[in-house]
Amino acid sequence: MLKALQQTFVTAFSTTCTMGSMATFVVTVSDMNLLNIHAAWGGLIGYIVSRLLERGNYATTA
């Protein structure tokens, strides 16, 4: 299990959009509960953070 987590971190943080990956991880692990929705908030907030803070990465890929 730890080896899979390690490989996921290496993959997520070795490319672009690392801030979004970190936000997704932190929100998902924190077990944030809004409107009785749990893990889905991690993906949504990670996407929003990435789009706001890493605009340059999206400008080159679009």
C-alpha positions in Angstrom: 0.0 0.0 0.0 2.8 2.4 0.8 4.6 1.7 -2.4 1.4 2.5 -4.4 1.1 5.8 -2.5 4.7 6.6 -3.1 4.4 6.0 -6.8 1.3 8.2 -6.9 3.1 11.1 -5.3 6.0 10.8 -7.6 3.8 10.8 -10.6 1.5 13.6 -9.4 4.3 16.0 -8.4 6.8 15.4 -11.2 4.6 17.1 -13.9 2.7 20.3 -14.2 -0.2 21.3 -12.1 1.4 20.2 -8.8 -0.5 22.7 -6.7 -3.8 21.2 -7.8 -2.6 17.7 -7.0 -1.6 18.9 -3.5 -4.9 20.6 -2.9 -6.8 17.5 -4.0 -4.8 15.4 -1.6 -5.1 17.7 1.4 -8.8 18.2 1.0 -9.5 14.5 0.4 -7.4 13.5 3.4 -9.0 16.1 5.7 -12.4 14.4 5.2 -14.1 17.7 4.5 -17.9 17.3 4.6 -20.0 19.9 2.8 -23.6 19.1 1.8 -22.9 15.5 2.9 -20.5 15.0 0.0 -17.0 13.8 1.0 -14.2 12.8 -1.3 -15.7 14.6 -4.4 -14.7 17.9 -2.9 -11.1 17.0 -3.2 -11.2 16.8 -7.0 -13.3 19.9 -7.4 -11.2 22.1 -5.1 -8.0 20.7 -6.6 -9.3 21.6 -10.1 -10.3 25.1 -9.0 -6.9 25.7 -7.3 -5.1 24.5 -10.3 -7.1 26.7 -12.7 -6.6 29.8 -10.6 -3.0 29.4 -9.5 -1.5 27.5 -12.5 -3.0 29.4 -15.4 0.2 29.2 -17.4 0.0 25.4 -17.5 -3.4 25.5 -19.1 -2.6 28.2 -21.6 0.1 26.0 -23.1 -1.9 22.8 -23.3 -5.1 24.3 -24.8 
